[in-house]
């Protein structure tokens, strides 16, 4: 499985770069619209993910605090906090990937 992913991701990136360079030369207005759309998507992702992660972390802390010694609830609170941080990290990573794609697609 890991070998497939290491092969698929570089091939996909090269394909995107090839298509974006060819499309930029052919259809500049479509690429500028695509660049604008990606910028809006980035803004919405971060704007939605930040409060959602904060609420998740606060909920996890409250579950942990009010578990009253119940180990299962403490584990649940820890898992919630950890999953919120991982999810927010993935959103920030997707934001960086979209910014990189936008720079490739952007009109020069």
C-alpha positions as CSV (number, residue, x, y, z in Angstrom):
1,X,0.0,0.0,0.0
2,X,2.8,2.4,0.9
3,X,4.6,1.7,-2.4
4,X,1.5,2.6,-4.3
5,X,1.1,5.9,-2.5
6,X,4.8,6.8,-3.1
7,X,4.3,6.2,-6.8
8,X,0.8,7.7,-7.2
9,X,1.5,11.1,-5.4
10,X,4.5,12.1,-7.6
11,X,2.8,11.0,-10.7
12,X,-0.3,13.0,-9.7
13,X,1.8,16.1,-8.9
14,X,3.6,15.9,-12.3
15,X,0.3,15.5,-14.1
16,X,-1.2,18.6,-12.3
17,X,1.8,20.7,-13.2
18,X,1.8,19.6,-16.8
19,X,-1.9,20.3,-17.2
20,X,-1.7,23.6,-15.3
21,X,1.2,24.9,-17.5
22,X,-0.6,23.8,-20.7
23,X,-3.9,25.3,-19.6
24,X,-2.3,28.6,-18.5
25,X,-1.0,29.1,-22.0
26,X,-4.2,28.2,-23.7
27,X,-6.9,29.6,-21.4
28,X,-5.7,32.5,-19.2
29,X,-9.1,33.7,-18.1
30,X,-10.1,30.2,-16.9
31,X,-6.8,30.0,-14.9
32,X,-7.3,33.4,-13.3
33,X,-10.8,32.3,-12.3
34,X,-9.5,29.1,-10.9
35,X,-6.8,31.0,-9.0
36,X,-9.4,33.2,-7.5
37,X,-11.6,30.3,-6.5
38,X,-8.7,28.5,-4.8
39,X,-7.9,31.6,-2.8
40,X,-11.5,31.8,-1.6
41,X,-11.5,28.1,-0.7
42,X,-8.3,28.6,1.3
43,X,-9.9,31.5,3.3
44,X,-13.0,29.5,4.0
45,X,-11.1,26.4,5.1
46,X,-9.1,28.3,7.7
47,X,-12.0,30.4,8.8
48,X,-14.1,27.3,9.5
49,X,-11.4,25.0,10.8
50,X,-10.0,27.3,13.5
51,X,-13.1,27.8,15.6
52,X,-14.1,24.1,15.1
53,X,-10.7,23.0,16.4
54,X,-10.9,25.4,19.3
55,X,-14.3,24.1,20.3
56,X,-13.1,20.5,20.0
57,X,-10.1,21.2,22.2
58,X,-12.2,23.0,24.8
59,X,-14.7,20.1,24.8
60,X,-11.9,17.6,25.3
61,X,-10.5,19.6,28.2
62,X,-13.9,19.8,29.8
63,X,-14.5,16.1,29.4
64,X,-11.1,15.4,30.9
65,X,-11.6,17.8,33.8
66,X,-15.1,16.5,34.7
67,X,-14.3,12.8,34.3
68,X,-14.0,12.5,38.1
69,X,-11.4,9.7,37.9
70,X,-13.2,7.7,35.2
71,X,-10.4,6.5,33.0
72,X,-12.6,5.9,30.0
73,X,-13.7,9.5,30.0
74,X,-10.2,10.7,30.4
75,X,-9.1,8.7,27.5
76,X,-12.0,10.0,25.4
77,X,-11.0,13.6,26.3
78,X,-7.4,12.9,25.3
79,X,-8.5,11.4,22.0
80,X,-10.7,14.3,21.2
81,X,-8.0,16.8,21.9
82,X,-5.5,14.8,19.8
83,X,-7.9,14.3,16.9
84,X,-8.7,18.1,16.9
85,X,-5.0,18.9,16.6
86,X,-4.4,16.4,13.9
87,X,-7.5,17.6,11.9
88,X,-6.4,21.2,12.2
89,X,-2.9,20.2,11.1
90,X,-4.4,18.5,8.0
91,X,-6.5,21.6,7.2
92,X,-3.4,23.8,7.4
93,X,-1.5,21.3,5.3
94,X,-4.3,21.4,2.7
95,X,-4.1,25.2,2.8
96,X,-0.4,25.0,2.0
97,X,-1.1,22.6,-0.8
98,X,-3.8,24.8,-2.3
99,X,-1.4,27.8,-2.1
100,X,1.3,25.8,-4.0
101,X,-1.3,24.8,-6.7
102,X,-2.4,28.5,-6.9
103,X,1.2,29.6,-7.5
104,X,1.5,27.0,-10.4
105,X,-1.8,28.0,-11.8
106,X,-1.5,31.8,-11.3
107,X,-1.0,33.9,-14.3
108,X,2.6,35.0,-14.9
